[in-house]
Amino acid sequence: MSIEKYKKVFTESLSIEGSKFNDKIKYNDIPEWDSIGHMTLISALEENFSISIDTDDIVDFSSFEVGKKILTKYGIKF
């Protein structure tokens, strides 16, 4: 369930069309995931998963896959 929720938050917060999204997506791969999009994504993740992400983890959040690893530190299971 959490992986689907994660994908939904990811695509909705960055306004990514389904055809542009894949599990290998990385920061700055697409125009939607720039610095402003990154903070929008982080904010949406914090709100939807009821967590507060540390600054170091925000900086390290460089891809969809890395994001999953970071979120597991906050008790999110995939």
N, C-alpha and C positions, 0 to 999 in steps of 0.2 A: 504494500500500500504506500509506503513512504517513497519508493522510487517514482511512482506515478505522480504523487504529490510534488516531489522535487522537480520532475520534468515540467509539470504544469506551472509551478511558480517560476521556473527558469524561463520558459517560453513566453509566459504572460508578462513578466516583469520587463523582459527585454524586447517584447513585441516581435518575437521571431515567428516567421511563418513555418509551418510544419516541414516544408521542403528544405529549409535552410538549417534545420536542427538535426544534429546527430550526437551520439555520445562522445565523440572525439573533439567537440567544439572547444576552442580555447579563447582566452581573452584577446581581443583585437582581431580575431579571425573574421569577424563580420562587423560592419559599421555600427550595428545596434549595441554591441558589447564594447563600448568605449568607457572612459573613466566615469561619466555620468551614469551610463547604463550599469556599470559595476556597482555603484552605490545604491542604485534603485534595486538591483538584484539582491544585494546584501540586506537592505531594509526589508524587502519582501520575504526573504528567508527567515529573518529574525521574527517578523510578525507571524508568519504562517506556522513556524515551528516553535514559537514561544521561547526563543533563546536570545542570548546576547553574544555576538561573535567578537572575539578579541581583535584588536587592531592588527597584530601579527598575522592572524588567520585571514583577515580581510585582504591584506597585502599578498599572502600566499595563495589565495583563491584564484588560481590561474586557468582553470579548465573545469569542465563538467565533472570529470573523473576525480581531480584533486578536491573539488568541492565535496564530493561524497565522502572522501577520507576525512576532510576537516569536520564535516557535520557529525560523523560518528563520534568524534571527541565530545560532542554536546549531547550524546545519548540518542541520536537519530539512527535507527536501524534500517538497513536496505536489504 
